[in-house]
Amino acid sequence: MKNNSIKTLVRENILQLQPYISFRDHNEFNAPVMLDANESPFGECNRYPDSTQKKLKTKLAGLKKVSPSQIAIGNGSDELIDLIVKIFCEPKKDAILMMNPSFAMYGFYATINENKVLKLDLDENFEIVKSDFLKAAEDPSLKIFFLCSPNNPTGNSVDDIEFYLQNFNGIVVVDEAYIEFSEKKSSLELLEKYSNLIVLQTFSKAWGIAGARVGMAYASEEIISFINTVKAPYNVNVLSQELIIKTLEEENKLQENVSLILEERAWLKQQFEGITCIKKVFSTDANFFLIRMENVDKVYTRMLKEEILTSRRDPAISGCIRINVGSRSENEKLINLLKEI
Ligand SMILES: *Cc1c(COP(=O)(O)O)cnc(C)c1O
């Protein structure tokens, strides 16, 4: 970012907003008599969750080597994408920039907020063309650039993220939903250097807890305080917070999950070779493959018929299907069918 301070990027109404404060949470007040929130005194899940998600943030901060004040927790990282758009983009006036193809939800939330969505077409290897980016970035209505690395649905990572942080006059969000599967470094280490960086991560993919709906934003204390101001106070429920804390205490859980997926990914890659309905398997840093088929319609329809659900990306990405790495028995069924076709 060249010369903007974060406050000049934030919408005026958000700058004026007073956060909803739960006295109990903000003072760590655990009284024997709790008559402040109109809850029921009975039942197992009768109390509101901690709106500040303190215990969860403390655990995460230790793991990620950041301060708890640099973490915001969302109902999935999806909610955080929505909140980030709302904080920085004035409806009917501002715009976001995103890679194309990339994760559709950036455009989805921007459109709901009545913001324009500018798309930066990737080249044939799904890389950003830097000169195209520099040209696009001149548009003064742009407030946020959503980078997805590794990118969904292409699987490759974005190189030289610092270039975009330096040359974009707004917020750069690096969505790292798949970072645990990649050998590339997380952008978390750039947080100290760039005040316009937000890194998104999630428990939905490598951690295997998509059902709990928990995602994280890491950024400067200033940006995080805006996210905390606009979020619904009780956005992450008690059961999810407890499940995540418990999972974080199981020391090798993540590494075990990731190793298994990476083994399966390597196995699948090997199996894809020599399958005649496959034209090209794109290289991946994530837990899925983007595959170009000889006859995508025939392959996809046949897989559906045999109850193997995959994600068709054609016609947006010509001839392609995105297939994620599953368990060995799922992967075997997939390979057997592809061989048959
Ligand atoms: C799956 C995915 C997410 C995760 O979203 P959650 O709301 O945390 O489940 C975020 N970004 C990308 C690019 C994804 O593919």
The ligand as a Gaussian input file, in Angstrom:
#p B3LYP/6-31G(d) Opt

LIG

0 1
 C      -13.354000     -23.769000       1.518000
 C      -12.855000     -22.397000       1.389000
 C      -12.988000     -21.487000       2.437000
 C      -13.545000     -21.944000       3.749000
 O      -14.660000     -21.341000       4.093000
 P      -15.282000     -21.641000       5.541000
 O      -16.383000     -20.657000       5.560000
 O      -14.216000     -21.355000       6.565000
 O      -15.724000     -23.053000       5.571000
 C      -12.485000     -20.218000       2.303000
 N      -11.853000     -19.849000       1.171000
 C      -11.679000     -20.701000       0.158000
 C      -10.934000     -20.293000      -1.035000
 C      -12.193000     -21.993000       0.234000
 O      -12.036000     -22.831000      -0.802000

